[in-house]
């Protein structure tokens, strides 16, 4: 009962923030213009919040570790490498960079191909060494990041400005065509995943216990990695990388709800993520006057919370 009340409270807070975000400052003379800008932005915030929260929740379940995030797969670094490579080779006037739809499909496609090849290369038929998989992903992510930095240092400063815009998550210019595609993909994944929530509850007990209870561990891990890869790819290609948001909201949901059940953790972490993004965007627009990207604020808070979790686990 307390858990459901907590979720209702988070839901009510999310709705209040959405209403404030959409209707703040509207008048009879400007409502049509502002709504055309704010509604796509709100939808993008909600979609991104759900995708990041869900992907981090699944990632922590399959790794059985509360302080890991999907960024270890190297998909964020690959996204920046693709954007930098396009400008470095083709220039900032390239159709791939200018056309958001083409850029979206190429970025998502390459990230999915990368994660699929990484999984097939490291996971044999009868073994599922998830830690080796994560370590290899971390190494490749570092390599991609180093290669990206190298090309950016050799790039013309005017060309680099186009890359700099994509280095941080932004909700200020949302492409409605991409938004519709992202909404369909993420909604389909959530609906597909609902039936597996109880299975993932068992998986959170650990590899050995899951196998003893009859779980097809390799197949389950494979499906979870695929879902995480799609969620991270779509959300990153939609708004850009946000490293610590998932870590922050999922751990807050665990502390707030005091449960292991994925059906509650998914709803709770998604709502907290929506509240964080909406609240952060309101601060960026109304207090800081767009002087800093929202990802900088979230990563600062998330980074501090990450250090707190490390110190807490070390003491324990």
N, C-alpha and C positions, 0 to 999 in steps of 0.2 A: 504493500500500500504506500509506504514512504517512497519507494522507488518510483512508482507511477506518479506520485505527487511532484517529485523532483523533475520528472520528464515534462509534466504539464507546466511547471514553472518555467523551465527552459524554453518550451514551445511558446508560451505567452510572451516571454522576453524577446524571442526572435520575431514574433509578429509585431510587437511594439516598435522594435528597431526598424523593421521593414517599413512600417507606416511612417515613422519619423523620417527615414531616409527618402521615401518617395514623395511625401507631401510637404516637407519642410520648405517654406518660402513660396508656395504656389499661390497664384492669384488668377483672376479671370482673364488677365491679359497674357500670362506666360505659361499656363498649365499645360497646354498642348506641346509646346517646345520642350519643357523640362521633363515631362513624362516620357517623351520619345527618347530622351537620353538616360533617364534614371531607371526605367523598367528593364531594359536589357542589362544594365549594370547590376541591378538587384538579382536578376536571374543568373548572371555569371557568378556573382558572389555565392549564391546558394549552391549552384552546381559544383563550383570549385571546392567549397567547404565540405560537401558530402563526399566528393571524390577523394580528397586528401585524407579526411577522417577515416573513411572506409578502407583505403589502401594501407594506411598505417596500422589500423586495427588488425587487418589480415596479416600484414608483415610481421607484427609482433607475435601473433599466434603461431605462425609457421616457424619462426625462429625461437619461440619461447623465451623472448627477451623484451623487457619493457623499455629499454633505452635505445633501441634501434629504429631506424626509419628507412623507407624505401629508397632514399637517396644513395644508400650503399650499393644499389644495383648499377649506379653510374648513368642512369637515364637523364638526369639533370645536366650532367657534364656533356653527354652526347648531344643533347638539344642545343647547348651553347656552341659546341663544335660545328654542328650543321649550319647554324646561323652565321658563324664566323667564316666558315669555309665558302659559303655562298657569296658573301661580300668580298672575301679575299680573292676568289677566282673570277667571279662574274661581275662584281661591283654592286654598289648600293641601288643602282637603277634596274637590277635584274628583275624579271617578272616573278621569279620564285620568291623574292623578298617582298616585292610590292603587293602581289596578289596574296591576300591572307588565306584564301581557301587552298590554293596550291601549296603554300608554305605549311599549312596545317596538316594536309594529307602526307606530304613528304616527311615532315618531322615525326608524326605519329607512326608512319610506316617504317621508317628507319629505326625508331626506338623499339618497336615490336619485333622487328627482324633481329635486332641485336640481342634482346632478352631471350628470344626463342633459340637463337644459335648458342648463346651462353648456357642455357639450360640443357640443350641436347648434348653439348660438348662435355659437360661436367657431370650429368646425371646418367649413370648407366642403368640398365634394366632392373637390376635387383638392389641397387644401392641409392641412397638419397642423402649425400653428404651436404647438408644445407650450409654449414659453416664454410666449407671450401668454396662453395658457390658464391657466398657473400664476400669472401676474401678476394676471390678472383674479380668479382664485380667492382670491389673497392679499388683494386690495382688498376683496372681498365679505366675506371672513372678518374683516377688521379692522372693517368696517361692522357686521357681526353682533355682534362683541364690544363695540363702543361702544354699540350699542342695548341689549344685555343689561345692561351696567354702568349705563346711564341708568335702566332700569326697576328694577334692584335698589336703586338709591339712593332711588327714590321709594316703595319697597315697605315695608310694615310689618315691623319687625325680627323678629317671630315668624314671619311668612310667609317671610322671607329664610332662616331656619334650615332650612326644607325644601329650598330651592334649594342651600344650602351643602353639604348631604349629597351632592348630585349633581355638584358641581364637581370632585370628586376621585374617582379610580377606587377602588372598594372591592369586596372579595371576602368581606366578613363576612356578608352576607345575600344568598345566591344563590337566585333563584327557579328551581326545578327545571323548570317548564313552559317558561320562556324558554331555559333551558340546553339542553333537548332540541332546540328549534327552531334555536338557534345551532349546535349540534353537527351537525345534519343539513345546514344551509346551508353551513357552512365545509368539512365533509367532502366534500360534493358539488363545491364549487369546486376543492378540491385535486385530487380525482380527475379532474375535467374539465381541469385545467391541466397535468397530467403530460405529455400528448402534445405540449405547446407548449414544453417546456423547451429543446429544441435550437433551436427558432425564436428564442427569447428570447436564447440564446447568440449568435446572429448579430446580433440587434438591438443587443446591447451594444457592437458595433463602431461604432455611430453610424448616423445616418439615411442618408447617402449610400452608405456601404458596404453597408448592408442592402438598399437599393433595387437597387444594382448586382448583388447576389447573388440577386435575384429575390423578395425579400420584399415582400408587399403591405403597405406601411408604414402606410397610413391605417387599413386594416382591423385590423391587429395592434395599433396604438395604441388604437383604439376598444375592442377587446376587453379590453386591459390596463386601461384606465381604468375600464371597467365592473366588472372583477374587484376592482380596488383599492377602488372606491367601495362595493361590497357588503361586502368584508372590514372596511373601516374603520367602516362604518355599523353592522354587526352587533356588532363588538367594543366600539364606543363605547356603543351602546345597552345592551349586556349589563352592563358594569362601569363605564363612564365613560371620560373621556379620559386617555390616557397619552402625552404628547407625544414624549419622547425615547427611549423604549424601543426602537423600531424602528431608529432611527439607531444606537444603541449596539450592538445585537446583530448587525445586518447587517455593520457595519464590523468588529466583532470576528471574525465568521465569515470575512470576506475575509482578514483578517490571519492568522487561525489556520489556514485551509485552503489559502491561496495558490492560488486557482483562480477561473476565470470561469464555470464550468459551474453552471447553475442547479439541477441535481439535487442537487449537493453543497451549494451555498450555501443552498438551501431547508431541507434537513435540518439543516445546521449552525446556521444562524441560529435555526431553530425550537427546537432543543435548548438553545442558549444562552439564548434568551428564557424557556424553561420553567425553566431553572436560576436565572435572575435573579429571576423572579417567585416561585418557591418559596423561594429563599434569602431574598429580601426579605420575604416574608410571614412566614417563621419568625422573622426579626429583629423585625418589627413585633409579633408575638404574644408571643415569649419574652423579648425584651430590652427593647423599648420599651413593652410592656404596652398596645398599641393607642393610644398617645399621639399618633401621627402616621399619616396614610394612606401606603400603599405608593407611590403615585404621586409623593409629595413626595420620597421617597428616590431613586426611579428618575430623576425629572426632574433632581434635583441632580447625580447622577453623570453622567447623559446630557448635561446642559448643559455640565459641565466637559469631557467628552470631545468635544463639539461644538466648543468653543473650541480644543481641542487640534488637531482636524482642520483648522480654519480657519487656525491658525498654521502647521501643517505644510504645507498647500497654498500658503500665502503665501511660505514659505521656499523651497519647491520651484519 
